[in-house]
């Protein structure tokens, strides 16, 4: 199992547009990934409704977890995505 923690960098958190960018990246990776806020319940990171339901705001600590064989590479790419301001793109 691979796990990464990252601080949400987008100015307005993971609202509709940035959440769509993120969930599409997860779906494209083709491996199951779970995302959660610190101390919260994990949700499917490819689910736009699940991700938005977390209410992720700028500065929130997020945990990404996957048990897939290629999990390290996928999680590193997703951390890089969440580490930049998706609102600016």
HELIX and SHEET records of a PDB file:
HELIX    1   1 UNK A   16  UNK A   29  1                                  14    
HELIX    2   2 UNK A   48  UNK A   53  1                                   6    
HELIX    3   3 UNK A   71  UNK A   82  1                                  12    
HELIX    4   4 UNK A   86  UNK A   88  5                                   3    
SHEET    1   A 4 UNK A   2  UNK A   7  0                                        
SHEET    2   A 4 UNK A  61  UNK A  66 -1                                        
SHEET    3   A 4 UNK A  34  UNK A  37 -1                                        
SHEET    4   A 4 UNK A  43  UNK A  44 -1                                        
END                                                                             
